[in-house]
């Protein structure tokens, strides 16, 4: 469920997210751990929100729609799922 719905994949040093919410679900909330970061993922039909719970730790790299973003600890990023 986690891998398919969120599209979580790790390649090199990048956490890739390619979400596809099944038609039966309106939203999905989950928590994952990656390289010392605890990440809360909130997925709806329109957005994917990633919230890091540990401020001040080293940034990680997130990829969404083939764009790679630096993600500092404790930050929040909202990605638009508009097709």
Helices and strands as residue ranges (DSSP letters): H 2-6, E 9-11, E 14-17, E 27-34, E 37-44, E 47-52, E 60-64, E 67-71, E 76-80
